[in-house]
Amino acid sequence: MGKPQFGRLCLSVVSLLLINALTVNYSLPSQTVQVTVGSEADARSSGGRSGGGSFRSSPSSSSSSSNSSSSSSSRSSSSSYSSPGSRSYSRPSDSYYRDRPNGTVVAPAPGASSSATEDTTTAAEVFWIIGLIVIGGIGITVLAMLIMIWADTRSGKQSANDLDNTTFTVSKVQVALLAQAHAVQTELTQLTSEIDTSSHEGLYQLLQESVLILLRNSENWSHVLANSETVKSTEAAEALFNQLSITERSKFSVETLTNVSGKVRQRNFKPDPEEDPASYIVVTLLVGTDHDNGLFNDIRTEGMLKEALQKLAAISPEYLLVFELLWSPQAITDSLTYDELLTEYTEMLQI
């Protein structure tokens, strides 16, 4: 539809609304997408998991909508306010009074004519009606022009957002550390227990703190696996992210600690007394972002791993859509042996 036609349409709609005093209320239904997996595959080690987010909602749009709703409610409450104790008075009609030379006002004599006053009132009413019509016409024209400008701007923003949101990047960084880095398990457990994964701020903090924990224990890194893949639709991004998540979760015998979308759950775990001493800890970061290109290439060295982790920590908050942290073993009393590392994490490279 061209701009002239659109302008005429806006003008017609606004005119109809003003003339007939119609009020139209509408609301956009919100969608919440939640993926829940209740099954756990058999494996040998305990696991921890925390995260949240969605590829279908932007953090900035949700915050702006909440701000707009709160501001509209405040405007509504302020507009309906009336000062206590205020009174309204109505002035009697001029037809009941007449002026005297000395400035006093008395009631007209019985049978006195009031045609002059009626003529004056009628002329004033006509004057005000004509003025309101002129002002209303000007107001309608200005409002229609403002709607046209707003609609064009809105259309441009939506087109830009649609272009941005058609491409997503799903990244995975997996690091194996020597088991002597027990502080990693302790810090990740504490972080998962305390963080609010139901909010975007909490999710962003979880990403940054997880990366910092890994960087502070770089002397214990032993193996790495990383990739960053770009997809062209929301459905493809969700499918890829969920596939990576399920693959990693299937390597746990039980998820002893989870904090997903703000829901913290714990389960008891009894380690095998005949299990070999612990050798490794594996930490996995799954990140879904609003990037058009991959964040990094294959990682094969310690320097490349540091650069990739620093890049993840430097992601702008508005680009982070989904994040999930997984690590195994979660329980300090549990162990992940060298043979189990080779069996469960076959694609990891030694660094």
LINZIUR-V323232 format. One record per residue. N is the residue number from 0. RES is the residue in three letters. SS is DSSP state (a for helix, b for strand, c for the rest). Layout:
n:res:ss
N:RES:SS
N:RES:SS
//
This chain:
n:res:ss
0:MET:c
1:GLY:c
2:LYS:a
3:PRO:a
4:GLN:a
5:PHE:a
6:GLY:a
7:ARG:a
8:LEU:a
9:CYS:a
10:LEU:a
11:SER:a
12:VAL:a
13:VAL:a
14:SER:a
15:LEU:a
16:LEU:a
17:LEU:a
18:ILE:a
19:ASN:a
20:ALA:c
21:LEU:c
22:THR:c
23:VAL:c
24:ASN:c
25:TYR:c
26:SER:c
27:LEU:c
28:PRO:c
29:SER:c
30:GLN:c
31:THR:c
32:VAL:c
33:GLN:c
34:VAL:c
35:THR:c
36:VAL:c
37:GLY:c
38:SER:c
39:GLU:c
40:ALA:c
41:ASP:c
42:ALA:c
43:ARG:c
44:SER:b
45:SER:b
46:GLY:b
47:GLY:b
48:ARG:b
49:SER:b
50:GLY:b
51:GLY:b
52:GLY:b
53:SER:c
54:PHE:c
55:ARG:c
56:SER:c
57:SER:c
58:PRO:a
59:SER:a
60:SER:a
61:SER:a
62:SER:a
63:SER:a
64:SER:a
65:SER:a
66:ASN:a
67:SER:a
68:SER:a
69:SER:a
70:SER:a
71:SER:a
72:SER:a
73:SER:a
74:ARG:a
75:SER:a
76:SER:a
77:SER:a
78:SER:a
79:SER:c
80:TYR:c
81:SER:c
82:SER:c
83:PRO:c
84:GLY:c
85:SER:c
86:ARG:c
87:SER:c
88:TYR:c
89:SER:c
90:ARG:c
91:PRO:c
92:SER:c
93:ASP:a
94:SER:a
95:TYR:a
96:TYR:b
97:ARG:b
98:ASP:b
99:ARG:c
100:PRO:c
101:ASN:c
102:GLY:c
103:THR:c
104:VAL:b
105:VAL:b
106:ALA:b
107:PRO:c
108:ALA:c
109:PRO:c
110:GLY:c
111:ALA:c
112:SER:c
113:SER:c
114:SER:a
115:ALA:a
116:THR:a
117:GLU:a
118:ASP:a
119:THR:a
120:THR:a
121:THR:a
122:ALA:a
123:ALA:a
124:GLU:a
125:VAL:a
126:PHE:a
127:TRP:a
128:ILE:a
129:ILE:a
130:GLY:a
131:LEU:a
132:ILE:a
133:VAL:a
134:ILE:a
135:GLY:a
136:GLY:a
137:ILE:a
138:GLY:a
139:ILE:a
140:THR:a
141:VAL:a
142:LEU:a
143:ALA:a
144:MET:a
145:LEU:a
146:ILE:a
147:MET:a
148:ILE:a
149:TRP:a
150:ALA:a
151:ASP:a
152:THR:a
153:ARG:a
154:SER:a
155:GLY:a
156:LYS:a
157:GLN:a
158:SER:a
159:ALA:a
160:ASN:a
161:ASP:a
162:LEU:a
163:ASP:a
164:ASN:a
165:THR:c
166:THR:c
167:PHE:b
168:THR:b
169:VAL:b
170:SER:b
171:LYS:b
172:VAL:b
173:GLN:b
174:VAL:b
175:ALA:b
176:LEU:b
177:LEU:b
178:ALA:c
179:GLN:c
180:ALA:c
181:HIS:a
182:ALA:a
183:VAL:a
184:GLN:a
185:THR:a
186:GLU:a
187:LEU:a
188:THR:a
189:GLN:a
190:LEU:a
191:THR:a
192:SER:a
193:GLU:a
194:ILE:c
195:ASP:c
196:THR:c
197:SER:c
198:SER:c
199:HIS:a
200:GLU:a
201:GLY:a
202:LEU:a
203:TYR:a
204:GLN:a
205:LEU:a
206:LEU:a
207:GLN:a
208:GLU:a
209:SER:a
210:VAL:a
211:LEU:a
212:ILE:a
213:LEU:a
214:LEU:a
215:ARG:a
216:ASN:c
217:SER:a
218:GLU:a
219:ASN:a
220:TRP:b
221:SER:b
222:HIS:b
223:VAL:b
224:LEU:b
225:ALA:b
226:ASN:b
227:SER:b
228:GLU:b
229:THR:b
230:VAL:b
231:LYS:c
232:SER:c
233:THR:a
234:GLU:a
235:ALA:a
236:ALA:a
237:GLU:a
238:ALA:a
239:LEU:a
240:PHE:a
241:ASN:a
242:GLN:a
243:LEU:a
244:SER:a
245:ILE:a
246:THR:a
247:GLU:a
248:ARG:a
249:SER:c
250:LYS:c
251:PHE:b
252:SER:b
253:VAL:b
254:GLU:b
255:THR:b
256:LEU:b
257:THR:b
258:ASN:b
259:VAL:b
260:SER:c
261:GLY:c
262:LYS:b
263:VAL:b
264:ARG:b
265:GLN:b
266:ARG:c
267:ASN:c
268:PHE:c
269:LYS:c
270:PRO:c
271:ASP:c
272:PRO:c
273:GLU:c
274:GLU:c
275:ASP:c
276:PRO:c
277:ALA:c
278:SER:c
279:TYR:b
280:ILE:b
281:VAL:b
282:VAL:b
283:THR:b
284:LEU:b
285:LEU:b
286:VAL:b
287:GLY:b
288:THR:b
289:ASP:c
290:HIS:c
291:ASP:c
292:ASN:c
293:GLY:c
294:LEU:c
295:PHE:c
296:ASN:c
297:ASP:c
298:ILE:c
299:ARG:c
300:THR:c
301:GLU:a
302:GLY:a
303:MET:a
304:LEU:a
305:LYS:a
306:GLU:a
307:ALA:a
308:LEU:a
309:GLN:a
310:LYS:a
311:LEU:a
312:ALA:a
313:ALA:c
314:ILE:c
315:SER:c
316:PRO:a
317:GLU:a
318:TYR:a
319:LEU:b
320:LEU:b
321:VAL:b
322:PHE:b
323:GLU:b
324:LEU:b
325:LEU:b
326:TRP:b
327:SER:b
328:PRO:c
329:GLN:c
330:ALA:c
331:ILE:c
332:THR:c
333:ASP:c
334:SER:c
335:LEU:c
336:THR:c
337:TYR:a
338:ASP:a
339:GLU:a
340:LEU:a
341:LEU:a
342:THR:a
343:GLU:a
344:TYR:c
345:THR:c
346:GLU:c
347:MET:c
348:LEU:b
349:GLN:b
350:ILE:c
//
